[in-house]
Amino acid sequence: MNNLRQLVDDATRDAIDQLVVGAVVHHGGQILILRRTADDFMGGIEELPSGGVEDGEDLLRALARELEEEIGWRHPPATAPGFVAAFDYTTGSGRAARQLTFALRAPDRAVTLSAEHTAYRWVDPADAEATDLTPESVGTVRAWVEHAARSPIDSGA
Ligand SMILES: Nc1nc2c([nH]c(=O)n2[C@H]2C[C@H](O)[C@@H](COP(=O)(O)OP(=O)(O)OP(=O)(O)O)O2)c(=O)[nH]1
């Protein structure tokens, strides 16, 4: 399984200010993407469900909280999340962020959005480039496809 502590230690070593957790939520081979509200920073883009890890929070607890907040999941994930990939970016407030993305199988397609997003859709990962996902997110989806093909158990598939 993945070493979560190592991911956190690596971020500290790399002077990351803000850890962010994200999820490739998948169901029947499709993945869930959310559209940010137009007036937000990076408004209107599509993104994977994601959000900042709070002080003292571990990665998987942060992931469960963000999934509850952003897509209304009120149950523990159906499968153990598998680590997919990391990407670094600068947040709207200028902080060095690293998004650590995990894969999770959704029990169904039910989604309840928060005010942070205006829409959601389930897409074929092969079509990721034709969405408004950022290149970093497209790369993450690709990594998930490759990872799932290589080692189905660890992928959380
Ligand atoms: N800023 C930024 N965000 C990116 C890039 N690539 C990429 O996928 N993203 C994604 C990650 C997030 O889903 C979203 C940006 O949100 P964010 O974390 O910066 O949002 P925020 O403004 O609420 O953050 P903050 O200022 O409150 O710290 O876009 C990038 O190059 N720059």
The ligand as an SDF file (V2000), in Angstrom:
LIG
                    3D

 32 34  0  0  0  0  0  0  0  0999 V2000
   -3.6690   27.8020   -9.0730 N   0  0  0  0  0  0  0  0  0  0  0  0
   -3.5920   26.7360   -9.8720 C   0  0  0  0  0  0  0  0  0  0  0  0
   -4.5160   25.7600   -9.7420 N   0  0  0  0  0  0  0  0  0  0  0  0
   -4.4020   24.7170  -10.5350 C   0  0  0  0  0  0  0  0  0  0  0  0
   -3.3650   24.5930  -11.4880 C   0  0  0  0  0  0  0  0  0  0  0  0
   -3.5050   23.4210  -12.1300 N   0  0  0  0  0  0  0  0  0  0  0  0
   -4.5800   22.8210  -11.5930 C   0  0  0  0  0  0  0  0  0  0  0  0
   -5.0490   21.7340  -11.8750 O   0  0  0  0  0  0  0  0  0  0  0  0
   -5.1340   23.6190  -10.6360 N   0  0  0  0  0  0  0  0  0  0  0  0
   -6.3490   23.2860   -9.9320 C   0  0  0  0  0  0  0  0  0  0  0  0
   -6.1540   22.8850   -8.5100 C   0  0  0  0  0  0  0  0  0  0  0  0
   -7.4530   23.3480   -7.9060 C   0  0  0  0  0  0  0  0  0  0  0  0
   -8.4600   22.3900   -8.2140 O   0  0  0  0  0  0  0  0  0  0  0  0
   -7.7760   24.6150   -8.6580 C   0  0  0  0  0  0  0  0  0  0  0  0
   -7.1990   25.8940   -8.0240 C   0  0  0  0  0  0  0  0  0  0  0  0
   -7.7040   26.0440   -6.7770 O   0  0  0  0  0  0  0  0  0  0  0  0
   -6.8460   26.6620   -5.5910 P   0  0  0  0  0  0  0  0  0  0  0  0
   -6.4730   25.5790   -4.6470 O   0  0  0  0  0  0  0  0  0  0  0  0
   -5.7420   27.5280   -6.0790 O   0  0  0  0  0  0  0  0  0  0  0  0
   -7.9950   27.5360   -4.9810 O   0  0  0  0  0  0  0  0  0  0  0  0
   -8.0900   28.6250   -3.9350 P   0  0  0  0  0  0  0  0  0  0  0  0
   -7.9610   29.9550   -4.5940 O   0  0  0  0  0  0  0  0  0  0  0  0
   -9.3720   28.3380   -3.2710 O   0  0  0  0  0  0  0  0  0  0  0  0
   -6.8740   28.3820   -2.9190 O   0  0  0  0  0  0  0  0  0  0  0  0
   -6.4690   29.4020   -1.7760 P   0  0  0  0  0  0  0  0  0  0  0  0
   -6.1560   30.6860   -2.4530 O   0  0  0  0  0  0  0  0  0  0  0  0
   -7.6790   29.4810   -0.8890 O   0  0  0  0  0  0  0  0  0  0  0  0
   -5.2860   28.8120   -1.0880 O   0  0  0  0  0  0  0  0  0  0  0  0
   -7.1780   24.4420   -9.9180 O   0  0  0  0  0  0  0  0  0  0  0  0
   -2.4130   25.6160  -11.5990 C   0  0  0  0  0  0  0  0  0  0  0  0
   -1.4870   25.5680  -12.4130 O   0  0  0  0  0  0  0  0  0  0  0  0
   -2.5680   26.6930  -10.7810 N   0  0  0  0  0  0  0  0  0  0  0  0
  1  2  1  0
  2  3  2  0
  2 32  1  0
  3  4  1  0
  4  5  2  0
  4  9  1  0
  5  6  1  0
  5 30  1  0
  6  7  1  0
  7  8  2  0
  7  9  1  0
  9 10  1  0
 10 11  1  0
 10 29  1  0
 11 12  1  0
 12 13  1  0
 12 14  1  0
 14 15  1  0
 14 29  1  0
 15 16  1  0
 16 17  1  0
 17 18  2  0
 17 19  1  0
 17 20  1  0
 20 21  1  0
 21 22  2  0
 21 23  1  0
 21 24  1  0
 24 25  1  0
 25 26  2  0
 25 27  1  0
 25 28  1  0
 30 31  2  0
 30 32  1  0
M  END
$$$$
